[in-house]
């Protein structure tokens, strides 16, 4: 399974000038993102910050995959320059290589630009999520735990940008959850920029399943996040078996 925050163009223009400079033509960046998603062999891929233009490109390029999309009520607002997007809406997306069914799609009560998309993918229930990077995450993690309770008889995998480090996610979700750690020397999931330090904030979290150490793939600067993937096996394992990231985050 894999998760990737592909970076909405408006957010890039508002906050992430490095990506905008490298990719001045958003159509070319969209094509590059779609190409990277198309080459993934994981059965399930979750994407965050998908623009309407990016979503349309994915639909055309990946007709052999089942695509689920949740549109946030809040549309990103350009603050510096007019947006070049035809459809500036923002989505959470789940792609599967086999049959799957959407169960829940909701924005968080305390942030209409973040939320959860729940998909029954057969062996597991997948929750794609994007969590707010401040104190609002406490309520949001609690809501994610509630969504898991609703399907507690199933193995559940959360894939997403949690905007926080490994330990605080498990504290917020509870003792029955595990999260894939990162091997020493793994690339950061959020590479450093001129204004932000490197961080490990994109995660694969399980309930009733075992998750291996996560790998982080360099996306070549097409987004401000790298892609994270890990093998997940449905079935319970003791939480102590979940691998932890190095104490220094390296």
N, C-alpha and C positions, 0 to 999 in steps of 0.2 A: 504494500500500500504506500501511497505517496501523498504529500501535501506541499502546496506551494502558494505563497502570496505573490501574485504576478504584478502587483502595483498598478492601481488605477491611474490613468494619465493625469487627471486633475490633481490627485494627491502628489504625483511626481512633480508637477509644475508648481504646486503650492509649497512643497517641502523638500523635494529631492532633486536638486539642480544637477547633480552628477549624471543621473540617468537621462534627464532631458538633454543634456549636452551630448552624451554619447549617442542618443537616439532622437535626433530632432524631428524625424519623420515618424509619427505614431503609426502609420499604416505599416511601415517596415518593422517596427517593434512588435506590433500585433502579429504579423506573419511569423516573426522569429519565435514568439512565445507559443503560438499554435504548433509550429514545427517541433519545438521541444516537447510539448505535451504529446504530440502524435507519435513520437519515438519511444515514449515510455511503455514498458511492458507490464507494469503493475496492473492488476485486475481492477483496482479502485484508485482513483486520483481525485483529491479534493483541491479546489482552487479558491483563493480569496482575492478580493478587490478586482473582480472581473468587470470590465466596462461593458456597456451594451454592444459596442463595436467589436470588442474581443469575443463576446458571447456569440455574436452572429458568425464570426470567422470560425470559431470552434465547431459550430453546428454544421457549417458547410464542409469543413475539412475532415470531420470525424463522423461520417454517417453510420459507421459500423459500431459506434458506442452509444450506450444509453446515457443521455445527458439530463440531469436535474438541475434546475436553477431557481434560486430564491432572490427576488428583487427587494432591496431595502427601501423602506418608505423615504429615507433621506437621500437626496441626490447630491453628490459632491459639488461644492460651489467654487468656481475659479476665483482666486484672490489676486493673482498677479497678471495673468494674460488670458485672453479669451481661449476657450477650449476648442481644439480641433476635432473633437469627437462629434459624430452625428448623433449618437445616443450616449449621453453621459451618465445613465443609470449605473448603479453598482450592484453586483450579484455575488452570492455564494454559489459555487458549482460543485457537483459531484458527477464524475464520469465513471461508468462501469462497463466492463467488456461483456457482461451477460445481463439477463433480465434483472430488473430491480424496480422497486416501488417507493415513491415518496410517501413518508408518513407524516412529517411535521415540517413546517417552514415558518419561522418566526424571528422577528427582530427582538432584541432584549428590551424590556420595559424601560430601562434607564438609558438606552442609547439606540436610537432608531437607525443607526448606521453600522451596527454590529448585530450578530445573531447566530442562529443555528439552523441547519438543514439536516433533517433526519431521513435516512434512506434505508429501506430493507434490501440488502444485497444478497440474500440467501443465507449463506453460512454465518454472516454477521450483520448487525445493524450498524450503519455508519452515521456518525454525527460530524458533519463539517461545521467548523465554527471559526469565528473571529471575535476575540475578546478585547475589551477596551483596556488601554494601558494605564489605568489609574485605579483609585479605590472602588470604582464601579465594578471592577472585576469580581469582587467578593460576592455580590448579588448574582452576577452572571454565572460564576462557577456553581453557585448553589442551584441555579436554574438548570444548568447542564446536568447536575447530579439528579435532579428531579426527572429530567427527560430519560435518563438511564433507568430510573426506578420504574417508569412506565413500560419498559421492555426488559425487566429484570430477569426474565427467563431465557434471554438471549445473550450471546456474546456481543459486546458493544465495543466499537473502536471510534475514538474521537480523533479527528485530523484537523489541525488548524494552526493559526497564528494566535497564540495565547498572550502575547505581549508581556510575558513575564517568564522568569526562570523556572526550572524543573520543580524545585521544592515547594514553591508557593502554590503551584497547580495542585499537587497532591494534598497539601494542607487544605485548600479550598474545596476539593472534591470529596475527600474522605479516604478512609483506610482501605476500602475495597478496590481502589484503582491502582493501576501500574502505569508507568511512563517509560518509554524507551530512552535510555541514556545515550551518550555520545562517546565514542572511543577517544582516548587521549590523542590530541593532534587533529581532531575533526575540524573541518571548516566551520566557522560560525554560521548559524542560519540567517542571521542579520549581519552582513559584513560591515566593517567600520566605514564611516564616511568622514568628511571634513568636520561634521558637526555632531557625530554620534559614535560611541564606542561599539566594538563588536559584541554581539549578544547571541544567546541561544534561547530563542523565544518561540520557535515553531516546533510543535511536538506531536507525537503519536501516543495517545493515551488509551488504555484498555480497561475493560471491566468484564470479567469472566473469560479472559483470553490471555495468552502469553505473547509478549512482544520482545523481539530481539533488539540488540544494539542498533541504533539508527545510523544510517549513512547520510552524509550531506553532499550534494552534487553542486559544483560551481556552475552557475547559469550564465557566466560570461558578461555580467553587468546588464543583462536585459531587464532585470528587476532589482529592487533593493533587498530582496530576500533570496537565499538559495533554496533549492528543492531538497526536501527531507523524505527518506523512504526507509521502510523496515519491514521485515517479515512478521506476520501476525498469525498465530495458531489459535483457533477457538479452543477454549478449555481453561479451567482454572489453574493458576500457579500461585504459590505463596508470594506475597508482595516483596519479600526479601530477595527474590530471584530477579526482580526488575533491576537492570543495570543503571547505575547512577553516573552522571557526568562527573568529570574531574572537579575537584574543589575549586580550582582556579578558572573553571570554564573553558580550559584550553583543549 
